[in-house]
Amino acid sequence: MRSSVRAGNRITSGWHLLESTRQNYDLNANQNYRICGVNDNGLWRVKETATAFKMRRDARYWKSIKLYPALIDSQKTLLAGERTISENISRSGAVVISSLDENFGDRVKFISEDYNFSGLAVVCNRQIGEDKRATASFTVRRE
């Protein structure tokens, strides 16, 4: 099976896949796949994708960092804020667990006391996961 990370890489013998996925691969070796979770038995769930993997501009680190995102208006007045943690973080933004009522395009002051950092960010996505936990994606603004 072709790996989503680099075209042409094959999954090593230690990876076990459902028979249907293997049969699909045997029919079309150019099919792209992605890992989309873990089954109850601990094996990866693999799903066909329509397009090839696209590399992110910046590496994403799956690290929980204590943060304080503060929702602000155009005059940078605080509207709401909360103490929370990141789900993942990169040079250009972060996904944080959030109960704030952010919407696409909202401005956020992004603060980390542990790393002595603050900056402005924009909400670029908001999702509610299968676990009913809300996350918000922030893109750091470079002003």
C-alpha positions as CSV (number, residue, x, y, z in Angstrom):
1,M,0.0,0.0,0.0
2,R,1.2,3.5,-0.8
3,S,2.0,5.6,2.3
4,S,0.4,9.1,2.5
5,V,3.7,10.5,3.6
6,R,5.8,9.9,0.5
7,A,4.6,8.5,-2.8
8,G,6.1,5.1,-3.4
9,N,6.8,4.1,0.2
10,R,5.3,0.8,1.2
11,I,3.8,0.0,4.6
12,T,6.3,-2.2,6.5
13,S,5.5,-5.8,7.5
14,G,4.7,-4.7,11.1
15,W,1.5,-2.8,9.9
16,H,-1.6,-4.9,9.7
17,L,-4.5,-3.8,7.5
18,L,-8.0,-5.0,6.8
19,E,-8.3,-7.4,4.0
20,S,-10.5,-5.0,2.0
21,T,-7.9,-2.3,2.1
22,R,-5.3,-4.7,0.8
23,Q,-7.6,-5.9,-2.0
24,N,-8.2,-2.3,-3.0
25,Y,-4.5,-1.7,-3.1
26,D,-3.9,-4.8,-5.2
27,L,-6.5,-3.4,-7.7
28,N,-4.9,0.1,-7.8
29,A,-1.4,0.5,-6.4
30,N,-1.6,4.3,-7.1
31,Q,-4.5,4.8,-4.6
32,N,-3.7,7.2,-1.8
33,Y,-4.6,6.3,1.8
34,R,-4.6,8.0,5.2
35,I,-4.6,6.8,8.8
36,C,-7.8,8.0,10.4
37,G,-7.7,6.5,13.9
38,V,-7.4,3.3,15.8
39,N,-9.8,0.3,15.8
40,D,-11.0,-1.3,19.0
41,N,-8.4,-4.0,18.6
42,G,-5.6,-1.4,18.5
43,L,-4.9,-1.5,14.8
44,W,-4.9,1.6,12.6
45,R,-8.0,2.5,10.6
46,V,-7.0,3.2,7.0
47,K,-9.2,5.2,4.6
48,E,-8.9,5.9,0.9
49,T,-8.4,9.5,-0.1
50,A,-9.1,11.3,-3.3
51,T,-5.8,13.3,-3.3
52,A,-2.2,12.8,-2.3
53,F,-0.8,13.9,1.0
54,K,0.1,17.6,1.1
55,M,3.0,18.6,3.2
56,R,2.3,21.3,5.8
57,R,4.2,24.6,5.6
58,D,5.3,24.1,9.2
59,A,5.9,21.0,11.3
60,R,3.1,20.2,13.8
61,Y,4.1,19.1,17.3
62,W,1.6,17.1,19.3
63,K,2.4,18.7,22.6
64,S,0.1,19.9,25.3
65,I,1.0,23.5,26.3
66,K,-0.8,25.6,28.9
67,L,-2.3,28.6,27.0
68,Y,-4.7,31.5,27.6
69,P,-6.5,32.4,24.4
70,A,-8.4,35.7,24.8
71,L,-11.1,36.6,22.3
72,I,-10.7,40.3,21.4
73,D,-12.5,42.9,19.2
74,S,-11.0,45.2,16.6
75,Q,-9.8,47.6,19.3
76,K,-8.1,44.7,21.1
77,T,-10.6,44.9,24.0
78,L,-10.9,41.6,25.9
79,L,-14.3,39.9,25.2
80,A,-13.7,36.5,26.8
81,G,-10.8,34.2,27.7
82,E,-10.0,30.9,29.2
83,R,-7.1,28.8,30.5
84,T,-6.7,25.7,28.4
85,I,-4.1,23.5,26.7
86,S,-3.0,22.9,23.1
87,E,-3.8,19.7,21.3
88,N,-0.9,20.5,18.8
89,I,1.2,23.5,17.9
90,S,3.3,24.7,15.1
91,R,5.2,27.8,14.1
92,S,2.2,29.2,12.3
93,G,-0.6,28.3,14.8
94,A,-2.2,25.8,17.1
95,V,-5.2,23.7,17.8
96,V,-6.5,24.2,21.3
97,I,-9.2,22.6,23.4
98,S,-11.7,25.5,23.8
99,S,-15.1,26.2,25.3
100,L,-15.0,29.8,24.0
101,D,-17.6,30.8,21.4
102,E,-15.1,31.6,18.7
103,N,-16.1,31.8,15.1
104,F,-14.1,31.8,11.8
105,G,-12.2,35.1,11.5
106,D,-12.4,36.1,15.1
107,R,-9.3,37.7,16.6
108,V,-7.6,36.0,19.5
109,K,-4.7,37.1,21.7
110,F,-2.7,34.0,22.3
111,I,-0.7,33.8,25.6
112,S,1.7,31.3,27.0
113,E,3.1,32.2,30.4
114,D,5.4,29.1,30.4
115,Y,7.1,30.2,27.2
116,N,6.8,34.0,27.8
117,F,4.9,34.4,24.5
118,S,1.9,36.4,23.4
119,G,0.7,37.2,19.9
120,L,-2.3,37.8,17.8
121,A,-4.0,35.0,16.0
122,V,-7.2,34.4,13.9
123,V,-9.6,31.6,14.3
124,C,-9.4,29.5,11.1
125,N,-11.5,26.5,12.1
126,R,-13.7,25.1,15.0
127,Q,-14.7,21.5,15.4
128,I,-16.5,19.3,17.8
129,G,-14.9,15.9,17.9
130,E,-16.4,12.4,18.4
131,D,-15.6,12.8,22.1
132,K,-17.8,16.0,22.1
133,R,-14.7,18.1,22.9
134,A,-14.5,21.4,21.0
135,T,-11.3,22.5,19.5
136,A,-10.4,25.8,17.8
137,S,-7.6,26.3,15.2
138,F,-5.7,29.5,15.4
139,T,-3.4,30.9,12.7
140,V,-0.7,33.3,14.1
141,R,-0.9,36.7,12.4
142,R,2.4,38.2,11.3
143,E,2.0,42.0,11.6
